[in-house]
Amino acid sequence: MAATLEPIIGRYLTLELSGRPHRVYFEQAGEGIPLVCLHTAGADGRQFRHLMLDEEITRHFRVLSFDMPWHGKSLPPQGWENEDYRLTTAGYTEMIVAFCRALELDHPVAMGCSIGGRIVLNLAIEHAAMFRALIGLESADYQAPWYDTAWLNRPDVHGGEVCAALVSGLMAPQSPDATRHETLWMYKQSGPGVFQGDLYFYRVDGDLRAKVDRIDTTACPLYLLTGEYDFSCTPEDTERTAKKIAGAKVTIMRELGHFPMSENPAQFRRYILPVLEKIRATM
């Protein structure tokens, strides 16, 4: 078989976050409107590689995805060994804004999944003027916890295996085995305590129920797409959230679960391509 060189390019940049330097890894492919993709808790930017290889998308969009600090190829900051990792709403928002400004992205689109879908709502609340559009995958202002995280970071438990087992049921049964297991592999590689630290934002600090009614979709369009098999962020969670936001556009995606872009890329593109075309048409 002939070797194939993919168009995805990976680079590092240093961002100052909360007064400390962080070495952040990101990948990109394509040209045109910047599309910044935000990965799920405990995973990394590889979840969006299928979008970066889709020529119908990269013909018009510069797709970028960074690994949050502590995730994937991004390192924790110096001194991490003396602290517990906890993702907060303020820190997460700062990270995304800093990334976009560092690369001088002109009115990018931000698309996030799960915790990324939650933070997209906060971007709409606090930074709407900065973005051309916002896309929340598996997005809602709050979900009641359905799992206990207290045991996720223990020396007698393989954290990666447990995290992968925890999320495995969130994928649709129609998702192909190859991409299902690819999605789970990223969770098996998660660093100690990282998934637990991300869920602090998802379960505690990122409750936006009292804030989402401030979102103005005339300032920045908001698209919410949720898989029908997601029982973490259910379709009902997304629809409940959208009822508080005038002009929010909701799509329930058939035969998809909590990780649409990685668990079944072929099915996901049927839903995301029309959204991206609408965004492109407003240029």
MARKOLTOR-957048 format. One record per residue: residue number from 1; x, y, z of N, C-alpha, C in turn; residue in three letters. Coordinates in steps of 0.2 Angstrom, whole numbers. Layout:
BEGIN
- NUM,X,Y,Z,X,Y,Z,X,Y,Z,Ala .
...
end
This chain:
BEGIN
- 1,4,-6,0,0,0,0,4,6,0,Met .
- 2,3,11,-4,7,17,-5,6,21,1,Ala .
- 3,11,25,3,10,29,9,6,35,7,Ala .
- 4,2,38,12,-2,43,11,0,49,16,Thr .
- 5,1,55,13,3,60,18,-3,65,18,Leu .
- 6,-6,65,24,-12,69,26,-11,76,26,Glu .
- 7,-16,80,25,-15,88,25,-15,91,32,Pro .
- 8,-16,87,37,-16,90,44,-9,92,46,Ile .
- 9,-9,98,48,-2,101,51,-3,102,58,Ile .
- 10,2,99,62,2,100,69,8,105,72,Gly .
- 11,6,110,76,11,115,79,10,116,86,Arg .
- 12,15,119,89,14,121,96,14,129,97,Tyr .
- 13,11,131,102,11,138,103,11,139,111,Leu .
- 14,14,144,113,14,146,121,8,151,122,Thr .
- 15,4,149,126,-1,154,129,0,156,136,Leu .
- 16,-1,162,138,-1,164,145,-8,163,147,Glu .
- 17,-10,159,152,-16,157,155,-16,158,162,Leu .
- 18,-20,162,165,-20,164,172,-13,165,175,Ser .
- 19,-9,169,171,-3,172,173,3,167,172,Gly .
- 20,2,161,169,7,156,168,7,154,161,Arg .
- 21,13,152,159,14,150,152,12,143,151,Pro .
- 22,8,141,146,6,134,144,8,133,137,His .
- 23,11,127,136,13,125,129,7,121,127,Arg .
- 24,4,123,121,-2,120,119,-1,118,112,Val .
- 25,-3,112,110,-3,108,104,-9,109,100,Tyr .
- 26,-9,111,94,-15,111,90,-13,108,83,Phe .
- 27,-19,106,79,-18,104,72,-23,108,68,Glu .
- 28,-22,109,62,-26,112,57,-26,109,50,Gln .
- 29,-31,111,46,-31,109,39,-36,113,36,Ala .
- 30,-35,115,30,-40,119,26,-38,126,25,Gly .
- 31,-43,130,22,-42,137,21,-49,140,21,Glu .
- 32,-49,146,23,-56,150,23,-58,152,30,Gly .
- 33,-64,151,32,-67,153,38,-64,149,44,Ile .
- 34,-61,152,49,-58,148,54,-64,144,58,Pro .
- 35,-63,138,59,-67,134,63,-64,131,69,Leu .
- 36,-64,133,75,-61,131,80,-65,126,84,Val .
- 37,-62,119,84,-66,114,87,-63,112,94,Cys .
- 38,-68,111,99,-66,110,106,-68,103,108,Leu .
- 39,-63,99,110,-64,92,112,-68,91,118,His .
- 40,-70,85,119,-74,83,125,-69,82,131,Thr .
- 41,-72,81,137,-69,80,143,-64,73,143,Ala .
- 42,-58,74,145,-54,68,145,-51,66,139,Gly .
- 43,-52,69,133,-50,67,127,-45,72,124,Ala .
- 44,-45,73,117,-40,78,114,-43,79,107,Asp .
- 45,-39,84,104,-41,86,97,-42,81,92,Gly .
- 46,-39,75,93,-39,70,88,-47,68,86,Arg .
- 47,-51,70,90,-58,68,89,-61,72,83,Gln .
- 48,-57,77,80,-60,81,75,-56,79,68,Phe .
- 49,-52,74,68,-47,73,63,-51,71,56,Arg .
- 50,-57,68,57,-61,67,51,-64,73,48,His .
- 51,-65,78,52,-67,84,49,-61,87,45,Leu .
- 52,-55,87,47,-49,90,44,-48,86,38,Met .
- 53,-50,80,37,-49,76,31,-54,76,26,Leu .
- 54,-60,80,28,-65,81,23,-65,87,19,Asp .
- 55,-63,85,12,-62,91,8,-68,95,6,Glu .
- 56,-74,93,7,-79,97,6,-80,102,12,Glu .
- 57,-77,101,18,-77,106,23,-70,110,23,Ile .
- 58,-65,107,21,-58,111,21,-58,115,15,Thr .
- 59,-62,114,10,-62,119,4,-64,126,6,Arg .
- 60,-68,126,12,-71,133,14,-69,135,21,His .
- 61,-67,130,25,-65,131,32,-58,129,34,Phe .
- 62,-55,134,38,-48,132,41,-50,129,48,Arg .
- 63,-50,122,48,-52,118,54,-46,118,58,Val .
- 64,-47,120,65,-42,120,70,-44,117,76,Leu .
- 65,-40,113,79,-42,109,85,-36,109,90,Ser .
- 66,-37,112,96,-31,112,101,-32,107,106,Phe .
- 67,-27,104,109,-27,100,115,-27,104,121,Asp .
- 68,-32,104,125,-32,109,131,-26,107,135,Met .
- 69,-23,111,139,-18,110,144,-20,104,148,Pro .
- 70,-15,99,149,-16,93,153,-19,87,148,Trp .
- 71,-20,89,142,-23,84,137,-19,83,131,His .
- 72,-19,77,129,-16,75,122,-9,77,123,Gly .
- 73,-6,81,118,1,83,117,2,89,121,Lys .
- 74,-3,92,124,-2,98,127,0,97,135,Ser .
- 75,5,100,137,8,99,144,4,102,149,Leu .
- 76,4,100,155,2,104,161,7,110,162,Pro .
- 77,5,115,165,10,120,167,15,118,172,Pro .
- 78,21,121,172,26,119,177,23,120,184,Gln .
- 79,25,115,188,22,115,195,16,111,196,Gly .
- 80,14,107,190,8,104,190,8,98,196,Trp .
- 81,14,96,197,14,90,202,12,92,209,Glu .
- 82,11,98,210,9,101,217,2,103,217,Asn .
- 83,-2,102,212,-9,104,212,-13,99,209,Glu .
- 84,-20,100,210,-25,96,207,-28,100,201,Asp .
- 85,-29,96,196,-31,99,190,-39,100,191,Tyr .
- 86,-41,106,189,-48,108,189,-50,113,184,Arg .
- 87,-54,111,179,-56,115,174,-62,120,177,Leu .
- 88,-62,126,176,-67,131,178,-70,135,172,Thr .
- 89,-75,138,172,-78,142,167,-74,147,165,Thr .
- 90,-71,151,170,-67,157,168,-61,154,165,Ala .
- 91,-58,149,167,-51,147,164,-52,144,157,Gly .
- 92,-58,140,156,-59,137,150,-61,143,145,Tyr .
- 93,-65,148,146,-66,153,142,-60,157,140,Thr .
- 94,-56,159,145,-49,162,144,-45,158,139,Glu .
- 95,-45,152,140,-41,148,135,-43,148,128,Met .
- 96,-49,148,127,-52,148,120,-51,155,117,Ile .
- 97,-52,160,121,-51,167,118,-44,168,117,Val .
- 98,-39,166,121,-32,167,120,-30,164,114,Ala .
- 99,-32,157,113,-30,154,107,-32,157,101,Phe .
- 100,-38,160,100,-41,163,94,-37,170,93,Cys .
- 101,-35,173,99,-31,180,98,-24,178,96,Arg .
- 102,-21,173,99,-14,172,97,-13,170,90,Ala .
- 103,-18,167,87,-18,165,80,-21,171,75,Leu .
- 104,-23,176,78,-26,182,75,-32,179,70,Glu .
- 105,-36,175,73,-42,172,69,-47,178,68,Leu .
- 106,-49,179,62,-54,184,61,-61,181,61,Asp .
- 107,-65,183,67,-72,181,68,-73,173,66,His .
- 108,-69,169,70,-70,162,69,-77,159,71,Pro .
- 109,-78,153,69,-83,149,71,-81,145,77,Val .
- 110,-84,144,82,-82,139,87,-87,134,88,Ala .
- 111,-84,127,88,-89,122,88,-86,117,94,Met .
- 112,-90,116,99,-87,112,105,-92,106,106,Gly .
- 113,-90,101,109,-94,95,110,-94,93,118,Cys .
- 114,-99,92,121,-100,90,128,-97,96,132,Ser .
- 115,-92,95,136,-90,101,139,-88,107,134,Ile .
- 116,-86,105,128,-85,110,123,-92,113,121,Gly .
- 117,-97,109,121,-104,112,120,-106,116,125,Gly .
- 118,-105,115,131,-107,119,137,-103,126,136,Arg .
- 119,-96,126,135,-93,132,135,-95,136,129,Ile .
- 120,-97,133,124,-99,137,118,-105,142,121,Val .
- 121,-109,139,125,-115,144,128,-112,150,131,Leu .
- 122,-106,149,135,-103,154,139,-100,159,134,Asn .
- 123,-97,156,129,-94,161,124,-100,165,121,Leu .
- 124,-106,163,120,-111,166,117,-114,172,122,Ala .
- 125,-113,170,129,-115,175,134,-110,181,134,Ile .
- 126,-103,179,134,-98,184,136,-94,187,130,Glu .
- 127,-94,183,124,-90,185,119,-93,184,112,His .
- 128,-99,186,112,-103,185,105,-100,189,100,Ala .
- 129,-98,195,101,-95,199,95,-89,196,92,Ala .
- 130,-86,192,96,-79,189,93,-80,184,88,Met .
- 131,-86,180,88,-87,175,84,-92,176,78,Phe .
- 132,-91,172,73,-96,172,67,-102,168,68,Arg .
- 133,-101,163,72,-106,158,74,-104,153,79,Ala .
- 134,-108,150,83,-106,146,88,-110,139,87,Leu .
- 135,-107,134,88,-110,127,87,-109,123,93,Ile .
- 136,-115,121,96,-114,117,102,-116,110,100,Gly .
- 137,-112,105,101,-113,98,100,-114,95,107,Leu .
- 138,-120,91,108,-121,88,114,-121,94,120,Glu .
- 139,-125,99,118,-124,105,122,-131,107,126,Ser .
- 140,-130,108,133,-135,111,137,-132,115,143,Ala .
- 141,-137,119,146,-134,123,151,-133,120,157,Asp .
- 142,-135,113,158,-134,109,164,-136,102,163,Tyr .
- 143,-133,97,166,-135,91,166,-134,88,173,Gln .
- 144,-139,85,176,-139,82,183,-134,76,182,Ala .
- 145,-129,76,187,-124,70,186,-127,63,187,Pro .
- 146,-125,59,183,-127,52,183,-122,47,185,Trp .
- 147,-116,50,187,-110,45,189,-107,49,195,Tyr .
- 148,-103,44,198,-99,47,204,-92,47,202,Asp .
- 149,-89,53,203,-82,54,200,-77,54,206,Thr .
- 150,-79,52,212,-74,52,217,-69,47,217,Ala .
- 151,-70,41,213,-65,36,212,-61,36,206,Trp .
- 152,-62,41,202,-59,41,195,-51,42,196,Leu .
- 153,-49,45,201,-41,46,201,-39,42,207,Asn .
- 154,-38,35,207,-35,31,212,-29,27,210,Arg .
- 155,-25,26,214,-19,22,212,-21,14,211,Pro .
- 156,-26,12,213,-28,5,212,-33,4,207,Asp .
- 157,-34,9,203,-39,9,197,-36,12,191,Val .
- 158,-36,8,186,-33,11,179,-38,16,177,His .
- 159,-36,22,178,-41,28,176,-43,28,169,Gly .
- 160,-38,26,164,-40,27,157,-45,21,155,Gly .
- 161,-44,15,158,-49,10,156,-56,11,159,Glu .
- 162,-56,14,165,-62,16,168,-66,22,165,Val .
- 163,-62,27,163,-65,32,159,-68,30,153,Cys .
- 164,-65,26,149,-67,23,143,-73,19,144,Ala .
- 165,-73,15,149,-79,11,151,-85,15,152,Ala .
- 166,-84,21,156,-89,25,158,-93,28,152,Leu .
- 167,-89,30,147,-92,34,141,-94,29,135,Val .
- 168,-92,23,136,-93,18,130,-101,18,128,Ser .
- 169,-105,18,133,-112,17,132,-115,23,129,Gly .
- 170,-112,29,129,-114,35,126,-115,35,119,Leu .
- 171,-112,30,115,-111,30,108,-117,27,105,Met .
- 172,-119,29,99,-125,25,96,-123,18,94,Ala .
- 173,-128,14,94,-127,7,92,-125,6,85,Pro .
- 174,-127,11,81,-126,11,73,-118,13,72,Gln .
- 175,-115,16,77,-108,19,75,-103,13,74,Ser .
- 176,-99,14,68,-95,8,66,-90,6,72,Pro .
- 177,-88,0,72,-84,-2,77,-77,1,77,Asp .
- 178,-74,3,71,-68,6,71,-67,13,74,Ala .
- 179,-72,17,73,-72,23,75,-75,24,82,Thr .
- 180,-79,19,84,-81,18,92,-74,17,96,Arg .
- 181,-70,12,94,-64,10,97,-59,16,97,His .
- 182,-59,19,91,-54,25,91,-56,30,96,Glu .
- 183,-62,32,97,-65,37,102,-63,34,109,Thr .
- 184,-64,28,110,-62,25,117,-55,25,118,Leu .
- 185,-51,25,113,-43,24,114,-41,31,117,Trp .
- 186,-44,37,115,-42,43,117,-43,44,125,Met .
- 187,-49,41,127,-50,41,134,-45,36,138,Tyr .
- 188,-43,31,135,-39,26,138,-32,30,139,Lys .
- 189,-30,35,135,-24,38,136,-24,44,140,Gln .
- 190,-30,46,143,-31,52,147,-26,52,153,Ser .
- 191,-23,57,155,-19,58,161,-22,57,167,Gly .
- 192,-19,55,173,-22,54,179,-26,60,182,Pro .
- 193,-32,59,183,-36,65,186,-38,70,181,Gly .
- 194,-37,69,175,-39,74,170,-46,74,168,Val .
- 195,-49,68,167,-56,67,166,-60,70,172,Phe .
- 196,-58,68,178,-61,71,184,-61,78,185,Gln .
- 197,-55,81,183,-54,88,183,-59,92,178,Gly .
- 198,-60,89,172,-64,92,167,-71,92,170,Asp .
- 199,-73,86,173,-80,86,175,-82,90,181,Leu .
- 200,-77,93,184,-78,98,189,-82,104,186,Tyr .
- 201,-79,106,180,-83,111,176,-90,109,174,Phe .
- 202,-90,103,171,-96,100,169,-102,99,174,Tyr .
- 203,-100,97,180,-105,95,185,-106,101,190,Arg .
- 204,-101,105,191,-101,110,197,-101,117,194,Val .
- 205,-95,119,191,-93,126,190,-97,129,184,Asp .
- 206,-99,124,179,-102,127,173,-109,127,172,Gly .
- 207,-113,128,178,-120,128,178,-122,135,175,Asp .
- 208,-125,135,169,-127,141,166,-134,142,166,Leu .
- 209,-138,138,170,-145,139,169,-148,146,170,Arg .
- 210,-145,150,174,-147,157,176,-144,162,171,Ala .
- 211,-140,160,166,-137,165,162,-139,164,154,Lys .
- 212,-141,158,152,-142,157,145,-147,162,142,Val .
- 213,-152,164,146,-157,169,143,-154,175,141,Asp .
- 214,-148,177,142,-144,183,140,-141,182,133,Arg .
- 215,-142,176,130,-139,175,124,-143,179,118,Ile .
- 216,-139,182,114,-142,186,109,-140,183,102,Asp .
- 217,-144,179,99,-143,176,93,-143,180,87,Thr .
- 218,-145,186,88,-144,191,82,-137,194,82,Thr .
- 219,-134,194,88,-127,196,88,-122,190,85,Ala .
- 220,-124,184,87,-120,178,85,-125,172,84,Cys .
- 221,-126,169,78,-130,163,78,-128,157,82,Pro .
- 222,-133,154,84,-131,148,89,-135,142,86,Leu .
- 223,-131,137,85,-133,130,82,-132,125,88,Tyr .
- 224,-137,121,89,-136,116,94,-138,109,91,Leu .
- 225,-134,104,91,-135,98,88,-133,92,93,Leu .
- 226,-138,88,94,-137,83,99,-139,76,97,Thr .
- 227,-136,71,98,-137,64,96,-143,61,100,Gly .
- 228,-147,57,96,-153,54,99,-151,49,105,Glu .
- 229,-145,46,104,-143,41,109,-139,44,115,Tyr .
- 230,-138,50,116,-134,53,121,-139,53,127,Asp .
- 231,-137,50,132,-140,50,139,-137,54,144,Phe .
- 232,-131,57,142,-128,62,147,-130,69,145,Ser .
- 233,-130,71,139,-134,77,137,-139,75,133,Cys .
- 234,-145,74,135,-151,71,131,-154,76,127,Thr .
- 235,-157,74,121,-161,79,117,-165,83,121,Pro .
- 236,-168,80,126,-173,85,131,-169,90,134,Glu .
- 237,-162,89,136,-158,94,139,-157,99,134,Asp .
- 238,-155,98,128,-154,103,123,-160,107,122,Thr .
- 239,-166,103,121,-172,107,119,-174,112,125,Glu .
- 240,-173,109,131,-175,113,137,-171,120,137,Arg .
- 241,-164,119,135,-160,125,135,-162,130,130,Thr .
- 242,-163,127,124,-165,131,118,-171,135,119,Ala .
- 243,-176,133,123,-182,136,124,-180,143,128,Lys .
- 244,-175,144,131,-173,150,135,-169,155,130,Lys .
- 245,-167,152,124,-163,156,120,-167,158,113,Ile .
- 246,-169,164,112,-173,166,106,-168,165,100,Ala .
- 247,-171,161,95,-167,161,89,-162,155,89,Gly .
- 248,-161,151,94,-157,146,94,-160,140,89,Ala .
- 249,-155,137,85,-158,132,81,-156,125,83,Lys .
- 250,-160,121,84,-159,114,87,-160,109,82,Val .
- 251,-156,104,82,-156,98,77,-155,92,82,Thr .
- 252,-159,87,82,-158,81,85,-155,76,80,Ile .
- 253,-149,73,81,-146,69,76,-148,62,77,Met .
- 254,-150,59,71,-152,52,72,-146,47,71,Arg .
- 255,-146,42,74,-141,37,74,-134,39,76,Glu .
- 256,-134,44,81,-128,47,84,-129,47,92,Leu .
- 257,-123,47,95,-123,48,102,-119,54,104,Gly .
- 258,-115,53,110,-112,59,113,-106,62,109,His .
- 259,-103,58,105,-97,59,101,-98,59,94,Phe .
- 260,-102,63,91,-104,62,84,-98,63,79,Pro .
- 261,-94,68,80,-88,69,75,-83,63,75,Met .
- 262,-83,59,80,-78,54,80,-81,47,80,Ser .
- 263,-87,46,83,-90,39,83,-93,37,77,Glu .
- 264,-95,42,73,-98,40,66,-98,46,62,Asn .
- 265,-92,48,59,-90,54,55,-95,54,49,Pro .
- 266,-96,49,46,-100,49,40,-107,51,41,Ala .
- 267,-110,49,47,-117,51,49,-117,58,51,Gln .
- 268,-112,60,55,-111,67,57,-111,72,52,Phe .
- 269,-107,71,46,-107,76,41,-113,77,38,Arg .
- 270,-118,73,38,-125,74,35,-128,80,39,Arg .
- 271,-126,80,45,-129,86,49,-125,92,49,Tyr .
- 272,-119,91,50,-114,97,50,-113,101,44,Ile .
- 273,-113,98,38,-112,101,32,-118,106,31,Leu .
- 274,-124,105,31,-129,110,30,-128,116,35,Pro .
- 275,-126,115,41,-125,121,46,-119,125,44,Val .
- 276,-114,122,42,-108,125,39,-109,129,33,Leu .
- 277,-114,127,29,-116,130,23,-120,136,24,Glu .
- 278,-124,136,29,-128,142,31,-123,147,34,Lys .
- 279,-118,145,38,-114,150,41,-110,153,35,Ile .
- 280,-108,149,30,-104,152,25,-108,157,20,Arg .
- 281,-114,155,20,-119,159,16,-120,166,19,Ala .
- 282,-119,167,25,-120,174,28,-114,178,28,Thr .
- 283,-108,176,24,-102,180,24,-104,186,20,Met .
end
